[in-house]
Amino acid sequence: MKFKLLSIGQQFEYQDELYVKTSPLVASNMKTGHNKMIPAYATLTLQNQSVSEKEVTQKEALNSEQVIAAFNDFYVSCVSLIEDKNALDIARDKFMQNIIK
């Protein structure tokens, strides 16, 4: 499991040490109390199974406005890179129809 998917207060094991998540970027060592930044690429072992991975992932889900805004930014970048802008417009319309149902 990745650190960003944990809720604050959840316990996990990282590099053979037990930690508790105290902020979005920092965890506290359960034995020593020392704080440590946990890298985004770190793979952790969840100790407290009271919150399932599915529930945590749902909390992190993007809303439709975020997806549309990100896609529109991407689309604007693509327009300047291609010659057949009509094909891109058709693909954009098809994408929007598929996500807004």
Secondary structure, 3 states (H helix, E strand, C coil): CEHHHCCCCCEEEECCEEEEECCCCEEEECCCCCEEECCCCCECEECCCCCCHHHHHHHCCCCHHHHHHHHHHHHHHHHCCCCCHHHHHHHHHHHHHHHCC
